[in-house]
Amino acid sequence: MSTIEYESRSRKRNYDEQRQRENRGNGNTPRRRKIKFSLLSIGKGLDMPFCLLILILLAIGIIMMFSASYPTAFYEEGDSYHYLKRQLIFAIIGIALMIGISYLDYHHFHRFAGLILAVSYFALVLVLILPGQDGVKRWIGVGSFGIQASEISKFAIILFLAHMGSRYYDKMNTVKYGLLPGLGVFASTAILLILEPHYSCIVIIALLTVLMLFVSGIDVKWIFIGAGLFLAAVLILWATGLLTYAMERMEGWGQALIYTTEDMWQTTWQTRNSLYAIGSGGLFGLGLGQSRQKYLFLPEPQNDFIFAVVCEELGLVGAIIILLIFALLVWRGIVISLRAKDRFGKLLGIGLVSQIGLQVILNILVITDWLPNTGISLPFFSYGGSSLIMLLFQMGIVLSISRSANIEKS
């Protein structure tokens, strides 16, 4: 061994020994770091603005759901707190699930997109086998709790199209990888929903499919072709009489305040009382809990028409503030998604938050008689266990995306 090599090794050994003595003297002995799980940990990247907006909407929604539901709950169940107690249980389960999912790497959903889509098909088939209610088959009963299969389908379609759009992003302009997967998933799901029937969900998944294909980079011409095929299918179903239920729901559309017969009076009863509630609220509302239309005039005010009660009690100003909070939630979710580190996170996040925006817009159009009364719930507000839990589960995924997104954590 040469003298130079020997001296070099000696110096390195002396340097390492000196560093070890200094560490021991300073109490910096290397030790295994403990991982601390904290919801408010900025280091873990949880997007607090998005999380707070969710909790604000959920809190307002539960308060308004109770205000809208207690007369009906007392009349039908003998307990004014019936819907409140159940919704609180759903909210607690949903929040726990949201927090838990936010710690899970969202890429796991990438791997199981096909399996989750298969589960959604199984659920849609299962509801057709199980007994229905009033000629409608939409729920899987689990004790006193009902799971609405269509809620799983919305998530499954968003997830599957995000999976396809990220895996074949450079082939989305082709028929094989762009048009056919989206059209095939939508058409197969829509056929099962027609058999329930659940036409409002078909509208939602149609819009979500178009949105997901568009943001995935598909050529716009394929969207127009797909829309043409969809309209052609609707005409065929209408001509064959398979859209009877949908046609019944469209009776009285746009005529809530222009009734001429006794039958039309009954047909437009819910929409008309919704418009009465909205008009009665004025600018600042009648006050929290002071709605008059919820006293058995507006059928099931805790469900799809809950925003009419919101307008009556909080007025135009209160309604606009709530809509602005929804807009902020969607905006923040899109910001998180666009700054995700991979294409799958971008597409999945955009799809999940866009579902909220679409349902809010459609719900407002229904209660104001701009769209037929098709039963579209208002996120975080309308009563329902499976919809609320599924919604918070999906928001947990967006929070998981936020942990790795390139945004300033606050």
C-alpha positions in Angstrom: 0.0 0.0 0.0 1.4 3.4 -1.0 2.1 6.1 1.6 -0.4 8.5 0.0 -3.2 5.9 0.1 -2.4 5.1 3.8 -2.5 8.7 4.9 -5.8 9.2 3.0 -7.5 6.3 4.8 -6.1 7.5 8.2 -7.5 11.0 7.7 -10.9 9.6 6.8 -10.9 7.3 9.8 -9.8 10.2 12.1 -12.6 12.4 10.6 -15.3 9.8 11.2 -14.2 9.3 14.8 -14.2 13.0 15.4 -17.8 13.3 14.0 -19.0 10.5 16.3 -17.4 12.2 19.4 -19.1 15.5 18.5 -22.5 13.8 18.0 -22.2 12.0 21.4 -21.2 15.3 23.0 -24.2 17.2 21.6 -26.6 14.4 22.4 -27.2 13.8 18.7 -26.9 10.1 18.7 -28.6 8.8 15.6 -31.9 7.1 16.4 -34.9 5.8 14.6 -37.4 8.6 13.8 -40.9 8.1 15.0 -43.6 8.9 12.5 -46.3 11.2 13.9 -49.7 11.0 12.4 -51.4 14.4 12.7 -54.4 15.7 10.8 -53.2 19.2 11.0 -49.6 18.4 10.1 -48.5 20.8 7.3 -45.6 18.5 6.6 -48.0 15.8 5.5 -49.6 18.1 3.0 -53.3 18.0 3.9 -54.9 20.9 2.1 -56.6 22.7 5.0 -58.6 25.2 2.9 -60.3 22.3 0.9 -60.9 20.4 4.1 -62.4 23.4 5.9 -64.7 24.1 3.0 -66.0 20.5 3.2 -66.7 20.8 6.9 -68.4 24.2 6.5 -70.7 22.8 3.9 -71.4 19.7 5.9 -72.2 21.7 9.0 -74.5 24.1 7.2 -76.1 21.1 5.3 -76.9 19.2 8.5 -78.4 22.3 10.2 -80.6 23.0 7.1 -81.5 19.4 6.7 -82.8 19.4 10.3 -84.6 22.6 9.9 -86.3 21.3 6.7 -87.1 17.8 8.1 -88.4 18.1 11.6 -92.1 18.7 10.7 -92.1 15.7 8.3 -90.1 13.6 10.8 -92.6 14.3 13.6 -95.6 13.7 11.4 -94.3 10.4 9.8 -92.0 9.0 12.5 -93.3 10.6 15.7 -89.8 12.0 16.4 -88.7 15.4 15.2 -85.0 14.4 15.4 -85.4 11.2 13.4 -83.6 12.4 10.2 -81.1 14.5 12.2 -79.9 11.6 14.3 -79.4 9.3 11.3 -77.7 12.1 9.3 -75.3 12.8 12.1 -74.4 9.1 12.2 -73.8 9.1 8.5 -71.7 12.3 8.7 -69.5 10.9 11.5 -68.9 7.7 9.5 -68.2 9.7 6.4 -65.7 12.1 8.1 -63.8 9.2 9.7 -63.7 7.5 6.3 -62.6 10.8 4.6 -59.7 11.3 7.0 -58.6 7.6 6.7 -58.7 7.7 2.9 -56.7 11.0 2.9 -53.8 9.0 4.4 -54.0 6.3 1.7 -52.0 6.6 -1.5 -54.5 7.3 -4.2 -52.5 5.3 -6.7 -54.0 2.2 -5.2 -57.3 3.1 -6.9 -55.4 3.2 -10.2 -54.6 -0.5 -9.8 -58.1 -1.5 -8.9 -60.1 0.6 -11.3 -61.4 -2.4 -13.3 -62.4 -4.3 -10.1 -64.3 -1.3 -8.7 -66.1 -0.9 -12.0 -67.1 -4.6 -11.8 -68.4 -4.1 -8.3 -70.6 -1.2 -9.5 -72.0 -3.5 -12.2 -72.7 -6.2 -9.6 -74.5 -3.7 -7.4 -76.7 -2.4 -10.2 -77.6 -6.0 -11.1 -78.3 -6.9 -7.5 -80.8 -4.0 -7.0 -82.8 -5.4 -10.0 -83.1 -8.8 -8.2 -84.0 -7.4 -4.8 -87.6 -6.1 -4.1 -88.2 -2.6 -5.1 -90.3 0.3 -3.6 -93.2 2.0 -5.6 -92.0 0.3 -8.8 -88.5 1.6 -8.4 -85.4 -0.6 -7.6 -82.4 1.5 -6.5 -81.4 0.4 -3.0 -79.6 -2.6 -1.4 -81.1 -3.0 2.0 -78.7 -3.6 4.9 -80.8 -3.6 8.0 -82.4 -0.2 8.4 -79.8 1.3 6.1 -80.0 1.3 2.3 -77.1 1.5 -0.1 -77.9 3.3 -3.4 -76.0 1.4 -6.1 -75.9 4.4 -8.5 -73.6 6.2 -6.0 -71.0 3.6 -6.5 -71.5 3.8 -10.3 -70.7 7.5 -10.4 -67.4 7.0 -8.6 -66.5 3.9 -10.6 -67.0 5.6 -14.0 -64.9 8.6 -12.9 -62.2 6.3 -11.6 -62.2 4.0 -14.7 -62.0 6.9 -17.2 -59.2 8.6 -15.2 -57.4 5.2 -15.3 -57.8 5.0 -19.1 -57.0 8.6 -19.7 -53.7 8.4 -17.8 -52.7 5.0 -19.1 -53.4 5.7 -22.8 -53.0 9.5 -22.7 -51.1 9.5 -26.0 -53.8 7.4 -27.7 -57.0 9.2 -26.5 -57.7 10.6 -30.0 -58.2 7.0 -31.3 -61.5 5.2 -31.4 -60.1 2.1 -29.6 -58.7 3.9 -26.6 -60.7 7.1 -26.6 -64.3 6.8 -27.7 -65.1 3.1 -27.3 -64.1 2.7 -23.6 -66.0 5.8 -22.5 -69.1 5.0 -24.7 -69.0 1.3 -23.6 -68.9 2.0 -19.9 -71.5 4.7 -20.1 -73.9 2.7 -22.3 -73.7 -0.5 -20.2 -74.3 1.5 -17.0 -77.1 3.5 -18.5 -78.9 0.3 -19.6 -78.9 -1.0 -16.0 -80.1 2.3 -14.7 -82.9 2.4 -17.2 -84.1 -0.9 -15.7 -84.3 0.5 -12.2 -85.3 3.2 -13.5 -83.0 6.1 -12.5 -82.9 8.6 -15.3 -81.4 11.5 -13.2 -78.3 9.4 -12.6 -78.0 8.7 -16.3 -77.9 12.4 -17.0 -75.2 12.8 -14.4 -73.0 10.0 -15.6 -73.5 11.2 -19.2 -72.1 14.6 -18.3 -69.3 13.1 -16.2 -68.3 10.8 -19.1 -68.2 13.8 -21.5 -66.2 15.8 -19.1 -63.7 13.0 -18.3 -63.1 12.3 -22.0 -62.6 16.0 -22.7 -60.0 16.6 -20.0 -58.3 13.3 -21.0 -57.6 14.8 -24.4 -60.1 13.1 -26.7 -60.9 14.8 -30.0 -64.0 17.0 -29.6 -65.5 15.4 -32.8 -65.8 12.1 -31.0 -67.8 13.8 -28.2 -70.3 15.1 -30.8 -70.5 11.7 -32.4 -71.1 10.1 -29.0 -73.8 12.7 -28.2 -75.5 11.9 -31.5 -75.5 8.2 -30.7 -76.9 9.0 -27.3 -79.8 11.1 -28.7 -80.5 8.4 -31.3 -80.7 5.8 -28.5 -83.1 8.0 -26.5 -85.4 8.4 -29.6 -85.4 4.6 -30.0 -86.3 4.0 -26.4 -89.0 6.7 -26.6 -90.5 5.2 -29.7 -90.5 1.7 -28.2 -92.2 2.9 -25.0 -89.3 2.2 -22.7 -89.1 5.7 -21.4 -92.6 5.8 -19.9 -91.3 6.5 -16.4 -89.2 9.4 -17.7 -92.1 10.8 -19.7 -94.3 10.8 -16.6 -91.6 12.7 -14.7 -91.6 15.3 -17.5 -95.3 16.0 -17.2 -95.9 19.5 -16.0 -92.3 20.6 -16.6 -92.3 24.4 -16.9 -96.0 24.6 -16.0 -95.8 24.7 -12.2 -97.5 28.1 -12.1 -99.7 27.7 -15.2 -101.9 24.8 -14.0 -105.2 24.4 -15.9 -106.6 21.1 -14.7 -106.9 19.2 -11.4 -104.5 16.6 -12.7 -101.9 19.2 -13.6 -102.4 20.7 -10.1 -101.4 17.4 -8.5 -98.6 16.8 -11.0 -96.9 20.1 -10.3 -97.5 20.1 -6.6 -93.9 19.6 -5.4 -92.4 22.0 -8.0 -95.0 24.7 -7.4 -94.5 24.7 -3.6 -90.7 24.8 -4.2 -91.3 28.0 -6.2 -93.5 29.4 -3.5 -90.8 28.7 -0.9 -88.1 30.4 -3.0 -90.3 33.4 -3.7 -91.3 33.7 0.0 -87.7 34.0 1.1 -87.1 37.4 -0.5 -83.7 39.0 -0.1 -82.8 38.0 3.5 -85.3 35.1 4.2 -87.9 34.4 6.9 -85.2 33.3 9.4 -83.7 29.9 10.3 -86.4 27.4 11.1 -89.2 29.8 9.9 -90.1 28.1 6.6 -93.8 27.6 6.0 -93.7 25.4 3.0 -91.9 22.6 4.9 -95.1 22.1 7.0 -96.4 19.3 4.7 -96.8 21.5 1.7 -93.5 20.6 0.1 -93.2 16.8 -0.1 -90.0 15.4 1.5 -88.3 18.8 1.9 -85.2 17.1 3.4 -84.3 15.5 0.1 -84.0 16.9 -3.4 -85.9 20.1 -2.7 -84.0 21.1 0.4 -82.5 24.2 -1.3 -86.0 25.6 -1.7 -86.3 25.6 2.1 -82.8 27.2 2.3 -83.9 30.0 0.0 -87.1 30.5 2.1 -85.3 30.7 5.4 -82.0 32.4 4.4 -83.2 34.4 1.4 -81.4 35.2 -1.8 -78.3 36.4 0.1 -77.9 33.2 2.2 -78.5 31.1 -0.9 -75.8 33.0 -2.9 -73.3 32.6 0.0 -73.8 28.9 0.1 -73.4 28.6 -3.7 -70.2 30.6 -3.5 -68.9 28.2 -0.9 -69.7 25.4 -3.3 -67.9 27.3 -6.1 -64.8 27.7 -3.8 -64.8 24.0 -3.0 -64.9 23.1 -6.7 -62.3 25.7 -7.6 -59.9 24.6 -4.8 -60.4 21.0 -5.8 -59.5 21.7 -9.4 -56.4 23.7 -8.3 -55.3 20.7 -6.2 -55.9 18.3 -9.1 -54.1 20.4 -11.7 -51.0 20.5 -9.5 -50.9 16.8 -8.8 -47.7 15.1 -9.7 -49.1 12.6 -12.2 -51.8 12.5 -14.9 -54.0 10.0 -13.0 -54.2 12.4 -9.9 -55.2 15.3 -12.2 -57.9 13.4 -14.0 -59.3 11.7 -10.9 -59.4 14.9 -8.8 -61.1 16.9 -11.5 -63.7 14.3 -12.0 -64.6 13.9 -8.3 -64.9 17.7 -7.6 -66.7 18.2 -10.9 -69.4 15.8 -9.9 -70.2 18.1 -7.0 -70.5 21.1 -9.2 -72.7 19.3 -11.7 -75.1 18.0 -9.1 -75.4 21.5 -7.5 -76.2 23.1 -10.9 -78.7 20.4 -11.8 -80.4 20.5 -8.4 -80.9 24.3 -8.7 -82.3 23.9 -12.2 -84.8 21.3 -11.0 -86.1 23.2 -7.9 -86.6 26.3 -10.1 -88.5 24.3 -12.8 -85.8 24.8 -15.5 -85.4 21.0 -15.6 -88.0 18.2 -15.0 -88.3 16.9 -11.5 -86.0 13.9 -11.8 -84.6 13.5 -8.3 -81.1 15.0 -8.1 -79.8 15.4 -4.6 -77.9 18.5 -3.3 -74.4 17.4 -2.1 -73.8 17.7 1.7 -77.4 18.9 2.2 -79.9 16.3 1.0 -80.8 13.5 3.5 -79.2 10.2 2.6 -76.6 7.9 4.1 -75.0 6.2 1.1 -74.8 9.5 -0.9 -73.2 11.4 2.0 -70.8 8.7 3.0 -69.8 8.1 -0.7 -69.3 11.8 -1.2 -67.0 12.2 1.8 -65.1 9.1 0.7 -64.5 10.8 -2.6 -63.4 14.0 -0.9 -60.9 11.9 1.1 -59.3 10.9 -2.2 -59.0 14.5 -3.3 -57.3 15.2 0.1 -55.0 12.3 -0.6 -54.1 13.9 -3.9 -53.5 17.2 -2.1 -50.8 15.6 0.1 -48.6 15.1 -2.9 -49.7 18.1 -5.0 -47.3 20.9 -5.8 -49.2 23.6 -4.0 -48.4 25.8 -1.0 -49.8 24.0 2.0 -51.8 26.2 4.4 
